[in-house]
């Protein structure tokens, strides 16, 4: 595989990054800013990125957007709708835009009245019900209003590729969330002073940030391979690559996000510090389509 992004993919990355930087929450307070959320929803909807797979995009391109949205804590639905879109394109007839349901819970639901689910090889759909409490402050879950109805079936290979894509999208969100937390901590370490010196100049802090950067670089590498594998390798190999990536990225993201809180010191444990929002998102993405060491052939310590 060629790990280099094409010019079109770099443009996609830059556009997603700009949208996240311009309209993503810059503070915990902004999470409840209705005007900002409305502008963000309108901007994301206008891009058409929630229908990337229907438009012929590769797993790499979906992962590019998911990573930048994770970095910027974009708090309107993307992960759920883009996975539902990958199912919708295999359903005969017209199905309105939906989010995804996993284990009887509709995920990433804000503004989406319907959800699709894949059980074995069968596509099911139903109405979204009441909201559920959750740790993630940027994405909301909900109950299903009733039993799911069948919409059709996928071939076994297509169902496997969808599962690989689901793992990859959550991996990309983890990598992006870790990148955002690391940048937050690095920026703080440059301006916070102790004894008249920025704390980033002390080895105890600098080493923590350097180790976090190494974990992020490793995560990017394993994510890129898994995203490429979604479309290019046989389905069992694609799922295997995605599971390895999920395990690595989940552990790395948790470490980086916890380190960001540590670098912030006492203020890192307050509600006003954005670091805990990154950690909450990372923990939620870890538990969505989880992977276990027992599912891969080579263990990771």
Secondary structure, 3 states (H helix, E strand, C coil): CCCCCCHHHHHHHHHHHHHHHHHCCCCCHHHHCHHHHHHHHHHHHHHCHHHCCCCCCCHHHHHHHHHHHHHCCCCCCCHHHHHHHHHHCCCCCCCCCCEEEECCEEECCCCCCEEEEEECCEEEEEEEEEEECCCCCCCCEEEECCCCEEEEECCHHHHHHHHHHHHHHHHHHHHHHHHHHHHHHHHHHHHCEECCEEHHHCHHHHHHHHHHHHHHHHHHHHHHHHHHHHHHCCHHHHHHHHHHHHHHHHHHHHHHHHHHHHHHHHHHHCCCCCHHHHHHHHHHHHHCCCCCHHHCCCCCC
